[in-house]
Amino acid sequence: MGLMDYLKTQLLDIIQWQDDSRDTVSWRFPDEDKEIKRGAQLIVRESQVAQFVYLGQFGDTFGPGKHSLTTDNLPVLSTLKGWKYGFESPFKADVYFVTTRLFTGNKWGTSNPVMMRDADFGIVRVRAFGTYDFRVIEPKLFLKEVAGTDAHFRLDEFSDAMRSRLVSVFSDALASAKVPVLDVATRYSELGEALLPLINPVLAEKYGLEMPSFIVENVSVPPEVEQAIDKRSSMAAIGNLNDYVKLQMAEGMAKGEGGGGAGSMAAQFAVGMAMAQQMMQQTGGVMAQTTPAIPGAGAPATPAVGAPLPDLLSPADAATLLGVSEADVLTALGEGSLKGKKIGATWRIPRAAVDEFLKS
């Protein structure tokens, strides 16, 4: 073998990466301790970027195409090597090929619960998982912060390296978005779209990555929060609380007349709740009528003329309506001539019963 033939075997004429895999993110060209000669051909295919690294420092970056390695094409490397008179002699440098295509369907998840502050439930622990798509947009930053000097950086290594970082970015974005837990647990697709504008700037700045798609497939909360969510759903399904209480009261009274027991107790409780609401809402109602006069404060308040009375009356209300004493009303209730319902030691008289008593 002649000297020229020997030198040819020690110099690189063509630098390229023919990628036939689907899981390689970055790959270092194996120079086999050979030097790159002047005028060597660098071939970069679509969805690839070639990055030169000289003595740990980033050199020139090449996009898709065929490039002849001359002084004009290597301005950064010329500066790093201190070529005063241009690129004449062979040199050694690492060449990394970085895949810039979209990697889809990558899984992410929280290994430990993420703490978030919620306006309704306070501090809540949530777990979440889903999928994401990504691509490399800044090869230098990606090689520096993620792949490092790995000669063949694969997708599974990327997932391992980025799992905790993605969860950290997700947690920060979730806290910044201030999304309520009720929405986090029910509106997955909207949540992912809402978090993308918060996640992408961080990924681009720190790791040279971009996520076109970030999907939240599931968010789980502690059992006590799930129960609170179920209660909220039940209340929303009930709708008008007053109508619900009246229905429960009517059903409870029907069951109570047939034999008392739990149904009667439920009916009594419902009646009491309904009366409490009516007494609070009624202007100048029963509370105003039964409040004793305070010396020096004038006469006790009396119901306004024409003010409607509640459907359920106390003996005092019935006495006012009938124009008799309260003792007379209690006597009529005891005799049965006036129909009423005794709850404990207190009588409650339906307005319809008073009307029927007046007609008899």
C-alpha positions in Angstrom: 0.0 0.0 0.0 1.4 3.4 -1.0 1.6 6.4 1.2 -1.3 8.1 -0.5 -3.5 5.0 -0.2 -2.6 4.9 3.5 -3.5 8.5 4.0 -6.8 8.0 2.3 -7.7 5.3 4.8 -7.0 7.7 7.7 -9.1 10.5 6.4 -12.9 10.9 6.2 -14.2 11.7 2.8 -18.0 11.4 3.5 -19.9 12.0 6.7 -23.5 10.9 6.8 -26.1 9.1 8.8 -28.5 6.7 7.1 -31.1 6.3 9.8 -33.4 3.3 9.4 -34.7 3.3 13.0 -37.7 5.1 14.5 -36.4 5.5 18.1 -33.1 7.4 17.6 -33.1 11.0 18.8 -29.4 11.7 18.4 -26.4 9.8 17.0 -22.6 10.5 17.0 -20.8 9.7 13.8 -18.1 7.0 14.5 -14.9 8.6 13.2 -12.8 5.6 14.2 -10.0 8.0 15.2 -9.9 9.4 11.7 -9.5 13.0 10.7 -11.7 15.0 8.4 -10.0 16.3 5.3 -10.5 19.5 3.5 -13.4 19.3 1.0 -15.0 16.2 2.7 -18.7 15.8 1.9 -21.3 16.1 4.7 -24.7 14.7 3.8 -27.6 15.7 6.0 -31.0 14.2 5.2 -34.4 15.5 5.8 -35.5 15.6 9.5 -31.8 15.7 10.5 -29.4 18.3 11.7 -25.6 17.9 11.9 -23.8 19.5 14.8 -20.0 19.8 15.0 -18.4 19.7 18.5 -14.7 20.6 18.9 -13.0 19.9 22.2 -16.3 20.2 24.1 -17.4 23.4 22.3 -20.2 23.7 19.8 -19.1 24.5 16.3 -21.1 24.9 13.1 -24.6 23.5 12.5 -25.8 22.1 9.2 -29.3 21.5 8.0 -30.5 19.1 5.3 -28.4 19.0 2.1 -25.0 18.2 0.8 -22.2 20.3 2.2 -18.5 20.5 1.2 -16.4 21.1 4.3 -14.3 24.2 3.5 -13.3 27.3 5.4 -16.4 29.2 4.1 -18.7 26.5 5.5 -16.9 26.2 8.9 -16.7 29.8 10.2 -17.2 28.9 13.8 -14.8 25.9 13.7 -12.2 28.1 12.0 -12.4 30.5 14.9 -12.2 27.7 17.5 -9.2 26.1 15.8 -7.5 29.4 15.1 -7.0 28.8 11.4 -5.3 32.0 10.4 -5.0 31.1 6.7 -8.1 29.0 6.3 -8.9 25.3 6.5 -5.9 23.5 4.8 -4.9 20.6 7.1 -7.2 17.7 8.3 -8.7 18.0 11.7 -10.7 15.9 14.2 -14.1 16.9 15.5 -17.2 15.1 16.8 -20.2 15.2 14.5 -23.7 14.6 16.1 -26.8 14.0 14.0 -30.0 15.1 15.7 -33.4 13.9 14.5 -35.8 16.8 14.2 -38.9 14.9 13.1 -42.0 14.6 15.4 -41.9 11.8 17.9 -45.5 10.8 18.8 -47.3 8.9 21.4 -44.8 9.2 24.2 -46.1 8.4 27.7 -45.8 10.6 30.8 -47.0 10.2 34.4 -46.6 11.3 38.0 -44.8 8.6 40.1 -45.8 10.5 43.2 -48.9 12.7 43.9 -48.6 16.4 42.8 -49.6 19.0 45.4 -51.9 21.7 44.0 -53.9 24.5 45.7 -57.6 24.6 44.9 -60.1 27.4 45.7 -62.8 24.9 46.8 -60.9 22.0 48.4 -57.6 23.7 49.6 -54.4 21.7 49.1 -55.2 18.6 47.0 -52.9 15.7 46.0 -53.4 14.6 42.3 -51.9 11.9 40.1 -52.0 12.3 36.4 -50.8 10.5 33.2 -51.1 10.8 29.5 -49.2 11.1 26.2 -47.3 13.8 24.4 -45.6 14.5 21.0 -42.3 16.3 20.8 -39.5 17.5 18.4 -36.1 19.0 18.8 -35.9 22.6 17.8 -32.6 23.7 19.3 -30.0 20.9 18.7 -27.2 22.6 20.7 -29.4 23.1 23.8 -30.8 19.5 23.5 -27.3 18.0 23.2 -26.1 20.0 26.2 -29.0 19.5 28.6 -30.5 16.2 27.6 -28.5 13.8 25.4 -25.0 14.9 26.5 -22.2 12.9 25.0 -24.2 9.8 24.5 -23.1 8.2 21.2 -26.6 6.8 20.5 -29.4 8.5 22.4 -32.7 6.5 22.0 -36.3 7.3 22.7 -36.4 5.1 25.9 -33.4 6.9 27.3 -35.1 10.2 26.5 -38.3 9.1 28.4 -36.3 8.1 31.4 -34.3 11.4 31.4 -37.3 13.6 30.8 -39.9 11.9 33.0 -39.2 13.8 36.2 -38.5 17.0 34.3 -41.9 16.8 32.4 -43.7 16.2 35.7 -42.0 19.2 37.2 -43.0 21.4 34.2 -46.6 20.0 34.3 -46.9 20.8 38.1 -45.6 24.4 37.6 -47.9 24.9 34.6 -50.9 23.5 36.5 -50.2 25.8 39.4 -49.9 28.8 37.1 -53.1 28.0 35.2 -55.1 27.8 38.5 -57.4 25.2 37.0 -60.0 24.0 39.6 -59.8 20.4 40.7 -63.4 19.9 39.4 -62.2 20.9 35.9 -58.9 18.9 36.1 -60.8 15.7 36.8 -63.4 16.1 34.1 -62.1 18.2 31.2 -58.9 16.3 30.1 -58.7 17.5 26.5 -59.2 21.1 27.3 -56.7 20.9 30.2 -53.9 19.7 27.8 -54.6 22.5 25.3 -54.6 25.0 28.2 -51.3 23.9 29.6 -49.4 23.8 26.2 -48.8 27.6 26.1 -47.3 27.3 29.6 -45.3 24.2 29.0 -43.7 24.9 25.6 -41.8 28.1 26.6 -40.2 26.3 29.5 -39.2 23.2 27.4 -37.8 25.4 24.6 -35.8 27.5 27.0 -34.4 24.7 29.1 -34.2 21.7 26.8 -34.5 22.9 23.2 -37.8 21.0 22.7 -41.3 21.7 21.5 -44.5 19.9 22.2 -47.2 20.2 19.6 -49.5 17.9 21.6 -49.8 17.3 25.3 -52.7 15.0 26.3 -54.0 14.4 29.8 -55.7 10.9 29.8 -56.5 10.6 33.4 -56.3 12.6 36.7 -57.0 10.9 40.0 -57.7 12.6 43.3 -57.9 11.2 46.8 -61.2 9.4 47.8 -62.4 12.2 50.0 -62.2 14.7 47.1 -64.0 12.2 44.8 -66.8 12.1 47.4 -67.0 15.8 47.5 -67.2 15.9 43.7 -70.0 13.3 43.8 -71.9 15.5 46.3 -71.5 18.5 44.1 -72.9 16.5 41.2 -75.8 15.3 43.3 -76.7 18.9 44.4 -76.6 20.0 40.8 -78.9 17.2 39.7 -81.4 18.1 42.5 -81.7 21.7 41.2 -84.2 23.8 43.3 -83.5 22.9 47.0 -86.9 24.3 48.1 -88.8 22.0 45.8 -86.7 19.1 46.8 -87.4 19.8 50.5 -91.2 20.1 49.8 -91.2 16.8 48.0 -89.3 15.0 50.8 -91.7 16.6 53.3 -94.8 15.4 51.4 -93.5 11.8 51.0 -92.4 11.7 54.7 -95.8 12.9 55.9 -97.5 10.2 53.8 -95.3 7.5 55.3 -95.6 9.0 58.8 -99.4 8.8 58.8 -99.2 5.1 58.0 -97.1 4.2 61.1 -94.6 6.8 62.1 -91.0 5.6 62.5 -88.2 6.8 60.3 -90.5 8.2 57.6 -92.3 10.3 60.2 -89.0 11.6 61.7 -87.8 12.5 58.2 -91.0 14.3 57.5 -90.8 16.2 60.7 -87.2 17.3 60.0 -88.2 18.4 56.5 -91.2 20.4 57.9 -88.9 22.0 60.4 -86.4 23.0 57.7 -89.1 24.4 55.5 -90.5 26.4 58.3 -87.1 27.8 59.3 -86.6 28.9 55.7 -90.0 30.5 55.5 -89.6 32.2 58.9 -86.3 33.7 57.8 -87.6 34.8 54.4 -91.0 36.2 55.6 -91.0 39.9 56.2 -92.8 40.7 59.5 -93.8 37.0 59.9 -94.1 34.8 62.9 -90.8 35.9 64.5 -92.0 39.5 64.4 -95.4 38.6 65.9 -94.1 36.6 68.8 -91.2 38.9 69.8 -92.1 40.6 73.1 -92.1 44.4 73.2 -89.0 46.1 74.7 -89.8 48.8 77.2 -89.3 52.2 75.6 -89.0 50.7 72.1 -92.7 51.2 71.2 -95.3 48.6 70.3 -94.3 45.2 69.0 -94.3 44.7 65.3 -97.5 43.4 63.7 -97.9 41.8 60.3 -98.7 44.2 57.5 -102.3 44.3 56.3 -102.7 41.8 53.4 -99.3 40.1 54.1 -99.5 36.4 53.1 -99.3 33.9 55.9 -97.2 30.8 55.6 -98.8 27.5 54.6 -98.0 26.1 58.0 -99.2 28.1 61.0 -98.3 28.1 64.7 -101.2 28.2 67.3 -100.4 32.0 67.7 -100.8 32.6 64.0 -104.0 30.6 63.9 -105.3 32.6 66.9 -104.6 35.8 65.1 -106.3 34.6 61.9 -109.4 33.3 63.8 -109.6 36.3 66.2 -109.4 34.1 69.3 -106.9 33.3 72.0 -104.1 30.9 71.6 -105.6 28.8 74.4 -108.8 28.4 72.4 -106.8 27.2 69.4 -104.9 24.6 71.5 -108.3 23.4 72.9 -109.7 23.0 69.4 -106.6 21.1 68.4 -106.9 18.7 71.4 -110.6 18.1 70.6 -109.8 17.4 66.9 -112.2 20.0 65.5 -109.1 21.8 64.2 -106.7 19.6 62.2 -103.0 20.0 62.9 -99.7 18.1 63.2 -98.0 17.9 66.6 -94.2 17.8 66.3 -92.8 17.1 69.8 -94.5 19.6 72.0 -95.3 22.0 69.2 -98.4 22.2 66.9 -98.2 23.1 63.3 -101.5 23.8 61.5 -102.0 23.8 57.7 -103.6 26.9 56.3 -106.2 24.7 54.6 -107.2 23.2 57.9 -108.0 26.7 59.3 -110.0 27.5 56.2 -112.0 24.2 56.6 -112.5 25.0 60.3 -114.1 28.4 59.4 -116.5 26.8 57.0 -117.7 24.2 59.5 
